[in-house]
């Protein structure tokens, strides 16, 4: 959506209804496991970013894309929000009981 920060990327291929993108390195907050694919996973991430439910009580702007990883054999589903660039190197620590974790990604 217009006006939301997005990590830099290049388009590897383009089809009628989608693009295959290669993103530069970025940081995310994520939830993993059964609640990740449902509303509770989204609410945990939105709380961390938008409502400042983190140890620094820091509210951050929403970004794109939202990343979903489906459950595969022996894997757990996950949902992740890209962190704004200004927080990528030193993101606010998640609350201990939130289920939110931090990691670097590229894709």
Buried (B, 14 or more C-beta within 10 A) or exposed (E): EEEEBEBEBEEEEEEEEEEEBEBEEBBBBBBBEEBBBEEEBBBBBBBBBEEBBBEEEBEBEBBEBEBEBEEEEEEEBBBBBBBBEEBBEEBBBBBEEBBBEBEEBEE
